Amino acid sequence: MSLQLPCPNSQHFRHNLAQLVSPLRRVRPRVPFYDLPAHRIPTLWSLYRGLLREAPTDNIRFRVRALFRRNHHLTSTDATRKQLGTGYKWLEMFKTANSGDVKLQAVLQRYSSLIAAKREKEYWKQLVRKEVAWQDRLLNRPILTGGFLRPTFANPPLPRLKPQPLAISRIIYKRRLARERRFMRLIDLKEAMDDLRRERAFEEGLAATNKIDRVFSGPDYYEWERPIVESRRLIFETLKRDEERSQLAYPPKLLASIRAAQREKVVNKTRERERERRGEILTWTIQRQRRAPPSHILQRMSEAQRKMDKVVRSVSEVGYVAQVKRKLGFRLRDKEAWKKEIGPVEDLEKMEEALESIRMENARRRDDE
């Protein structure tokens, strides 16, 4: 069955219709719109440069740059078209104000003053944020404690730092995981080698009585064995390097730094104890006073014993604290210092006479009232 062709009039009508509809068909470009010269050239050369040229003040010019930087990564056509419309509206406003429109000039001057105030406020906020970040960095900076981080399979000889840098912790953690994975890999390779040898023995047993195509035995066996042997060799080399790392000694320069940190720690703690004895309340003072005996001992202590335990945790060595410490058998730095609050014995009679005279004077005044 043959199909009849359309008549010439129908073909002519279809041709004209195609010519009218084809220009209306949407053509998708092969590149994004933000890379097309038809978008970049008008936006950068006409809009952006025009806004910077026509902006009445430096603050408004700064705002234009900030908005272009913020919208630089827009990929939506609708959002981009909206921002471009706002930009061209601003450009017309700037041109009108520069041509002599007093009202727009006043509006733009007020807008410029608002931007200036906001920039100054943000400037001080940024200074505060930088200072807080710097103080936090100083507070958490790693310092040498005078201790040793002994060499292991995962780390060479290192000084003990507090707080320990996160990078060092991550390196040690990842090396431990990698070492564990290598041992698991060795087990898998050993099983693969055992399977290969069993396959070779099986084929050799078959080949002794039958003619077969060898796969795992004969010359092909070494081709199967080579990658397994190579993988095991690389793993053993890595384990050997781990062993060498664990046997490393401290370099003399690093050892000298650790010894210096130990001496500095003693000096700092001595200075801290002197400040504490002068009456300054330190963090260590509060921590010591908040401590208590172990729970199994604390539950057997009476109320008086608990009170005395809390008293002797003070750094003081005079007065009531010294009396309690002497009663419990503490060694005091100055055995006579506890008497200073009470006074010397030879002045006790004078103090009693003064106290009696004060009492008599208070009684006389009460009688007069």
Secondary structure in CASP SS format (residue, H / E / C, confidence):
PFRMAT SS
TARGET T0000
AUTHOR 0000-0000-0000
METHOD secondary structure of the structure
MODEL  1
M C 1.00
S C 1.00
L C 1.00
Q C 1.00
L C 1.00
P C 1.00
C C 1.00
P H 1.00
N H 1.00
S H 1.00
Q H 1.00
H H 1.00
F H 1.00
R H 1.00
H H 1.00
N H 1.00
L H 1.00
A H 1.00
Q H 1.00
L H 1.00
V H 1.00
S H 1.00
P H 1.00
L H 1.00
R C 1.00
R C 1.00
V C 1.00
R C 1.00
P C 1.00
R C 1.00
V C 1.00
P C 1.00
F H 1.00
Y H 1.00
D H 1.00
L C 1.00
P H 1.00
A H 1.00
H H 1.00
R H 1.00
I H 1.00
P H 1.00
T H 1.00
L H 1.00
W H 1.00
S H 1.00
L H 1.00
Y H 1.00
R H 1.00
G H 1.00
L H 1.00
L H 1.00
R H 1.00
E H 1.00
A C 1.00
P C 1.00
T C 1.00
D H 1.00
N H 1.00
I H 1.00
R H 1.00
F H 1.00
R H 1.00
V H 1.00
R H 1.00
A H 1.00
L H 1.00
F H 1.00
R H 1.00
R H 1.00
N C 1.00
H C 1.00
H C 1.00
L C 1.00
T C 1.00
S C 1.00
T H 1.00
D H 1.00
A H 1.00
T H 1.00
R H 1.00
K H 1.00
Q H 1.00
L H 1.00
G H 1.00
T H 1.00
G H 1.00
Y H 1.00
K H 1.00
W H 1.00
L H 1.00
E H 1.00
M H 1.00
F H 1.00
K H 1.00
T H 1.00
A H 1.00
N H 1.00
S C 1.00
G C 1.00
D C 1.00
V H 1.00
K H 1.00
L H 1.00
Q H 1.00
A H 1.00
V H 1.00
L H 1.00
Q H 1.00
R H 1.00
Y H 1.00
S H 1.00
S H 1.00
L H 1.00
I H 1.00
A H 1.00
A H 1.00
K H 1.00
R H 1.00
E H 1.00
K H 1.00
E H 1.00
Y H 1.00
W H 1.00
K H 1.00
Q H 1.00
L H 1.00
V H 1.00
R H 1.00
K H 1.00
E H 1.00
V H 1.00
A H 1.00
W H 1.00
Q H 1.00
D H 1.00
R H 1.00
L H 1.00
L H 1.00
N C 1.00
R C 1.00
P C 1.00
I E 1.00
L E 1.00
T E 1.00
G E 1.00
G E 1.00
F E 1.00
L E 1.00
R C 1.00
P C 1.00
T C 1.00
F C 1.00
A C 1.00
N C 1.00
P C 1.00
P C 1.00
L E 1.00
P E 1.00
R E 1.00
L E 1.00
K E 1.00
P C 1.00
Q C 1.00
P C 1.00
L H 1.00
A H 1.00
I H 1.00
S H 1.00
R H 1.00
I H 1.00
I H 1.00
Y H 1.00
K H 1.00
R H 1.00
R H 1.00
L H 1.00
A H 1.00
R H 1.00
E H 1.00
R H 1.00
R H 1.00
F H 1.00
M H 1.00
R H 1.00
L H 1.00
I H 1.00
D H 1.00
L H 1.00
K H 1.00
E H 1.00
A H 1.00
M H 1.00
D H 1.00
D H 1.00
L H 1.00
R H 1.00
R H 1.00
E H 1.00
R H 1.00
A H 1.00
F H 1.00
E H 1.00
E H 1.00
G H 1.00
L H 1.00
A H 1.00
A C 1.00
T C 1.00
N C 1.00
K C 1.00
I C 1.00
D C 1.00
R C 1.00
V C 1.00
F C 1.00
S C 1.00
G C 1.00
P C 1.00
D H 1.00
Y H 1.00
Y H 1.00
E H 1.00
W H 1.00
E H 1.00
R H 1.00
P H 1.00
I H 1.00
V H 1.00
E H 1.00
S H 1.00
R H 1.00
R H 1.00
L H 1.00
I H 1.00
F H 1.00
E H 1.00
T H 1.00
L H 1.00
K H 1.00
R H 1.00
D H 1.00
E H 1.00
E H 1.00
R H 1.00
S H 1.00
Q C 1.00
L C 1.00
A C 1.00
Y C 1.00
P C 1.00
P H 1.00
K H 1.00
L H 1.00
L H 1.00
A H 1.00
S H 1.00
I H 1.00
R H 1.00
A H 1.00
A H 1.00
Q H 1.00
R H 1.00
E H 1.00
K H 1.00
V H 1.00
V H 1.00
N H 1.00
K H 1.00
T H 1.00
R H 1.00
E H 1.00
R H 1.00
E H 1.00
R H 1.00
E H 1.00
R H 1.00
R C 1.00
G C 1.00
E C 1.00
I C 1.00
L C 1.00
T H 1.00
W H 1.00
T H 1.00
I H 1.00
Q H 1.00
R H 1.00
Q H 1.00
R C 1.00
R C 1.00
A C 1.00
P C 1.00
P C 1.00
S H 1.00
H H 1.00
I H 1.00
L H 1.00
Q C 1.00
R C 1.00
M C 1.00
S C 1.00
E H 1.00
A H 1.00
Q H 1.00
R H 1.00
K H 1.00
M H 1.00
D H 1.00
K H 1.00
V H 1.00
V H 1.00
R C 1.00
S C 1.00
V C 1.00
S C 1.00
E C 1.00
V C 1.00
G H 1.00
Y H 1.00
V H 1.00
A H 1.00
Q H 1.00
V H 1.00
K H 1.00
R H 1.00
K H 1.00
L C 1.00
G C 1.00
F C 1.00
R C 1.00
L C 1.00
R C 1.00
D C 1.00
K C 1.00
E C 1.00
A H 1.00
W H 1.00
K H 1.00
K C 1.00
E C 1.00
I C 1.00
G C 1.00
P C 1.00
V H 1.00
E H 1.00
D H 1.00
L H 1.00
E H 1.00
K H 1.00
M H 1.00
E H 1.00
E H 1.00
A H 1.00
L H 1.00
E H 1.00
S H 1.00
I H 1.00
R H 1.00
M H 1.00
E H 1.00
N H 1.00
A H 1.00
R H 1.00
R H 1.00
R H 1.00
D H 1.00
D H 1.00
E C 1.00
END
